[in-house]
């Protein structure tokens, strides 16, 4: 069984794993960790809806039935793996030895055979992994102390040693990256909570904190991050950051604050938008160029199994790109695109006018259409269908001082102005017209 960190089995990962099995018993037997996580969170009925749920009546598994099934297999391990219900019933009722008498028994290693095998290895763990059967036989018979006398003994870290190593690091992430043996020893012995109390907690792709940059000239930027400290550094060194651009233009000093504790990502997205509006209503001029709630890219979402499951819906790659572009790009970036698209056929013909219309209807602006589906955009222009198929799209508005003031008169609060006409609001802020536009509004 894989040694997975706590929190690995999300509902989506459990769903993908459950799709591999036809019954709950197969799911439970083959992947106990995923089954246990789904059971603990109450997801089983949802993720196992495709499975056949057949309940055998009491007394169904008689000795005769179990024996008939056992005759299909040559080893007990095969019997247990493929027919767990029959195997379990036979074991509980004491019939197992009788109905498995025809099966091959595992080779019984002698002490001399175990000694010859043990001499190949210098560490006990290598023996256990590479020749499990002989190792188990030696352990059952009490031969291990004698047969492993020549081997190097693995150092077992004490709690004090783990504590001393943990004190060097600020976060658990640094601890696990720089001292994995100490970290996993502490986890196994349940010391990790005690020895990591001094560490700074950081989030992940499931939990985020909300932060704010408050500038001296009453401008502000609100965002969310899994590690606010690292995110502050990224803002200060990335030319693409709005904070970086603003500091470079104004040379204004700022105060960095954390506005919340770690929150689930969906709640954090809602809270970010709330904080942006709260600052705007308090008279702060926001330099955010996008509405709150953008969670960004989540690399844990598009695993190979998830991408393969989605790819099965499509017959052609071109449909895959149009239907699930993020999944397609993730598979291409991670190097398994050809593998999950192996069942797809080539589609060389260009789309019809109706198909182009369906694609064009997905976009609200010409810029968005050209950016996200450039080939179809160019094809429509070449065919002369542009004016007809893009008539529903918004035309770009070029704001002036007069038009911005007129636009602002439609709203009774700064929050409504920002939500209803973000372009006009940004133009007013950029050109120093914000207070003039909002003079009639309620504080």
Secondary structure, DSSP 8 states (H G I E B T S, - for coil): -----TT---HHHHHHHHTT-SSHHHHHHH-HHHHHHHHHHT-HHHHTTTS------TT---HHHHHHHHTT-SSHHHHHHH-HHHHHHHHHHT-HHHHTTTS-------HHHHHHHHTT-SBHHHHHHH-HHHHHHHHHTT-HHHHTTTSB------HHHHHHHHTT-SSHHHHHHH-HHHHHHHHHTT-HHHHTTTS-----SSEEEEEEEEETTSEEEEEEESSHHHHHHHHHH-TT-HHHHHHHHH---EEEEE-S--EEHHHHHHHHHHHHHHHHHTT-EE---S-S------TTT--HHHHHHHHTT-SBHHHHHHH-HHHHHHHHHHT-HHHHTTT-B---S---HHHHHHHHTT-SBHHHHHHH-HHHHHHHHHHT-HHHHTTTSB------HHHHHHHHTT-SSHHHHHHH-HHHHHHHHHTT-HHHHTTTS--
